[in-house]
Amino acid sequence: MNLNLSGHHLEITPAIREHVLSKIDKVKRHFENVIDVNVILSVEKLKQKAEANVHLSGKTIFVECDDENLYVAIDNLVEKLDRQILKHKEKHAARRHDETGKLVAAE
């Protein structure tokens, strides 16, 4: 999994980087086929914004979240991202076929 972390009008400190890495590991535990994650952190007047593009096999998921506190925005972003990835994983498992080409019911 490749992680690209960038900041707009914000310097990425080691503390912010570690916080994002520890939170993204939660997503990685639920779905192993994550190819690439791009996280953009930005600061506007009174709003801290976090965006993420996650490239999975066959799909790209985009999530954004904003809050007054950057760490809260990152936490909310990861929660939204986790929900969407679990939803994708369930849909993917529901369409799984066996080696003969017949549809197998999800377990």
N, C-alpha and C positions, 0 to 999 in steps of 0.2 A: 504494500500500500504506500503510495506516494502522498505526502502531505505538503501542500503549498500554503504558507501562512503569510499574508501581507496586510499592511495597514495603510489606510488613507487618512492623512492628517493625524497620524498616530505612530509613535515609535513602539515596535514590538519588543517589550522587555522580556528577560528570561522568565519572570514570574508569569506573565501572560502566556508565553509559549508553553510552559509546563502545565498551566491550567488547561489550555486547549488540548494538549497531547493526552492528559489524563482523562479528559472527558470524551475524546474521540475513541479512546480504547474501549469504552462501553459499546460504541457502535460496532467496532471491530469484533467484539466478542459475540454479538448477535448474528452477524453475517460476515462470513470469511471472504466472499468474492468481491470485496471493495477494491477497485482498481486505483482510483485517484480521488483525493479530497482537496478542494481549494477553499480556503477560509479567508474571507476579507473582513477585517475589523475597521470600522470607520467612526469618526467623531464629528458630529455636527453640533450646533449651538448647545442645546440641552439634552441631546439624544445620542446615546451610544448604540451603534448598529453592528450586528454580526450577520454575515451571509455565508452560506456554504453551498458549493456544488459538489455532489458526490457522484462519481461515475462508477456504475455497476456494470456487470455484463448484461448488455442489452437495454440499459436504461440510465438516464441521468436524473438525479433528484436535486431540486433547488429548494433551499429553506432560508428564510431571513427572519430576524427578530431584533427588536430594539427595546431599550430600557434606559433609565437614568444611570444605572450602574453597568459597566462593561462586563463584569463577572456574572451578573444576573442575566444579561443578554446572552452570554455564551452558554450558561446553564439551560436557559429556555430554548436556545437554538438546538442543543444536543438532544433535549427531550423531544422536540418536534421531529428532528432528524431520525431519532430512534423509532418513533411511532411510524414514520413513513417507510423506513427500511423493514420493519417487522411486517407491515402491510404488504410490501413488495415480496418479502420472503414467503408469506402465506399464499399469495397469489401464484407465485412460482412453484411452490410445492403442490398446489392444487392441480396444476397442469402437467405434472410429471408423468411420463410414460415408462413402461418397462421395456426390456430389450426386444420384445416381439412387436412393438408398435402400438400395443393396446393401452388405453388410458387406465392408470392405476389410481384408485381412490386415495386421497390424502389421509395420512394416519394421524 
